[in-house]
Amino acid sequence: MPLVNMKDMLKHAHENRYAVGAFDLVSLDFLEGIMAAAEEMRAPVILSLAESHFEYYDFELIMHATVAAAKRASVPVAIHLDHGESLESVITGIRLGCNGVMVDASHHPFEENARITKEVADVAHAVGVPVEGELGYVPGVEGEDAEKHPGEIRYTTPEEAARFVEETGVDFLAVSIGTVHGRMKGKPKLDFDRLAEINARLGIPLVIHGGTGLSDEQFRKLIENGVTKINYYTALSDAAARVMYDNAAKQVKGYTALVKGVREAIAEECRRMIRLWGSENRAEEVLQSARPWRNVMHVIEYNVEGLDEEGAAQLRAKGREVLSRIPGVMAVETGVAIQPEDPQYRYVWLVRFCQPEVIAHYRDHPVHVEYADKHFRPVAGNRITIDFELDE
Ligand code: 13P
């Protein structure tokens, strides 16, 4: 159940001046370590999956585990697509269970960034999913050395930030005020005056990318100035690697011996940040104030006229193929009644939506309208349709 609406989660953090950790995960060890820390500290948490890491895991498979971890948690959890590269990635992320998405077009000039971000925000908002955009450019790659940073840092200006939020409608804004992704030599210099001005103008949750390597004092000042989501990965990756180097130095044998202790090292680093960022012991308040994130099952039981079994099977196959592409749809399943006696309805659609706002969006979506009007309704006049909000 504690999958919650990310906008509500960050609203609570914004109003109460703390930050929620958005920890990028790349394996089950990361997922389990992050969740263990959040549970122990009674902290809301964001499980984050960065598209730049998709070469290291199967996104679909890891999302099944991530959704399962969120649903069985007793603390509030949101699942976020980090640095989504396109509208397609965002739609896929939502289909697999992300309930917050980032589109990162920050390497483009302002107008292009705003155009791409707005296009994504329009689609995501139509299905009730909050959106993070980035303005200015935070260079670097999560988990890599600073020397490999492609491109120069570009700072966010308060004027452009206000225009960007107005034009795109994003719910959260990632700002560039001096952080970089990955490992840095030396201490980053952050422009807090700039951040304060952006915060005063926008009044929405601000996001910091490149959390690794900042000092405790810098984190405190970020949070004082409106930062409510902190993206954090490289330090977790380095903590995990240190355990593996130690194990390797002891010449342990085999994979499991090599990764032994990794999960705990990740949990320890997460606990440190959760304490520092003030999200410790906030779980209960967030559970009370944030809307639960519940999937909807759109159920249609029906009979067909004028089609044989083969024709009915083709009708279902076509529906599964086209309807599953509609944003907000998580799965399209179909079935045939198994009772030998004549059931009232012979066939069923089970279409899972990520949340209730999808019902209207799906009904009016041109792909659905065309399939329903051309293929389904002409043969399936005898039917009953009900939308169920699912218990978790
Ligand atoms: P670090 O890897 O520098 O912590 O940054 C993580 C990040 O910003 C993910 O989006």
Boltz pocket constraint, residues with backbone or C-beta under 6 A from the ligand:
constraints:
  - pocket:
      binder: B
      contacts: [[A, 22], [A, 24], [A, 50], [A, 82], [A, 83], [A, 141], [A, 142], [A, 143], [A, 180], [A, 181], [A, 182], [A, 183], [A, 208], [A, 209], [A, 210], [A, 211], [A, 212], [A, 231], [A, 232], [A, 233], [A, 234], [A, 235]]
      max_distance: 6.0
